[in-house]
Amino acid sequence: MKVQSLFLLAASAGLLPIALSYGLVPTQSLSFLFGIDATPVNVSHIFRAVMGLYLALLLFWILGAFRDKYQLAALYSLVVFMLGLAGGRLISFLLDGMPHWLLAIYFALEVAFGVVGIAMIRKTESNI
């Protein structure tokens, strides 16, 4: 298996628990993890929608890991997703201050996965 495929699978595996923590049972997980009250329907709805976005991209990355014709697109979407999340978090750090420590770790991981994803894109494009 190619390193790009392993990278896509690792990103998928790492994001699965995060996706589920946001939307599977948001009233319990968000309260436990971050002290967020997700009992209002609108809050649960938003977090479940975020979970759906995460899961959809995860499935696309898994597809890219096993189907060469989707691999480059999967890598590009991973980079956009990770660096987009990191960019939003950076704006929040600057405007809102430091969040829960776990969210700061998410930021570091998102930057790392985004940067490694760029390297994987370059490697893939050089083989085409």
Sequence and secondary structure as in RCSB ss.txt:
>XXXX:A:sequence
MKVQSLFLLAASAGLLPIALSYGLVPTQSLSFLFGIDATPVNVSHIFRAVMGLYLALLLFWILGAFRDKYQLAAL
YSLVVFMLGLAGGRLISFLLDGMPHWLLAIYFALEVAFGVVGIAMIRKTESNI
>XXXX:A:secstr
  HHHHHHHHHHHHHHHHHHHHHTSHHHHHHHHH     SHHHHHHHHHHHHHHHHHHHHHHHHHH HHHHHHHH
HHHHHHHHHHHHHHHHHHHHH    HHHHHHHHHHHHHHHHHHHHHHHHHHT 
